[in-house]
Amino acid sequence: MSSYSPLCDPKHDVHVVIPPLPQAIEAARKTLVEKDSANIHDRDEMIRAAYALHYVLHDLLAAIDAQQGTRRSR
């Protein structure tokens, strides 16, 4: 069995500030453009891309939920 650190820990990684939806959409688009050129054969680049995309997606979903007046658990 191997030991690992998860990308996200719901007990510690919570939203303090949820961005407005237009800001979250812009950040997601910007991050997609930035990470499009990541080298798939470079482990570190893939980890950085996964981390960045995870957090902009998390922000985007939180902003959508806030706009709809819903709150979802992970």
C-alpha positions in Angstrom: 0.0 0.0 0.0 1.4 3.4 -0.9 1.0 6.6 1.0 -0.1 9.8 -0.8 -1.4 13.2 -0.2 -4.7 13.9 -1.9 -5.1 16.9 -4.2 -7.9 18.2 -2.0 -8.9 17.6 1.6 -12.5 18.8 2.3 -11.7 19.2 6.0 -9.0 21.7 5.3 -9.6 23.1 1.8 -12.8 25.1 2.0 -13.8 28.2 0.1 -13.2 31.4 2.1 -14.3 33.6 -0.8 -16.4 32.5 -3.7 -15.6 34.5 -6.8 -18.3 36.1 -8.9 -19.3 33.9 -11.8 -17.9 36.1 -14.5 -14.5 36.2 -12.7 -14.6 32.4 -12.2 -15.3 31.9 -15.9 -12.5 34.2 -16.9 -10.0 32.4 -14.6 -11.0 29.0 -15.9 -10.6 30.2 -19.5 -7.2 31.8 -18.7 -6.0 28.6 -16.9 -7.1 26.4 -19.8 -5.1 28.6 -22.3 -2.0 28.5 -20.0 -2.2 24.7 -19.4 -2.9 23.8 -23.1 0.8 23.9 -23.8 1.9 21.7 -20.9 4.2 18.9 -21.9 2.3 15.6 -21.3 5.6 13.8 -20.8 6.7 16.1 -18.0 5.4 14.8 -14.7 5.9 18.1 -12.9 4.0 20.1 -15.6 1.2 17.6 -15.5 0.9 17.9 -11.7 0.9 21.7 -11.9 -1.7 21.6 -14.6 -3.9 19.2 -12.7 -3.6 21.3 -9.5 -4.4 24.6 -11.4 -7.3 23.1 -13.3 -8.7 21.4 -10.2 -8.9 24.8 -8.3 -10.4 26.8 -11.2 -13.0 24.1 -11.7 -13.7 24.1 -8.0 -14.1 27.9 -8.0 -16.3 27.8 -11.1 -18.7 25.3 -9.6 -18.8 27.2 -6.3 -19.7 30.4 -8.2 -22.4 28.6 -10.2 -23.8 27.1 -7.0 -23.7 30.5 -5.3 -25.5 32.1 -8.2 -28.2 29.4 -8.2 -28.5 29.6 -4.4 -27.4 26.1 -3.8 -24.6 24.6 -1.9 -23.1 21.2 -2.6 -20.7 19.2 -0.6 -17.8 17.7 -2.4 
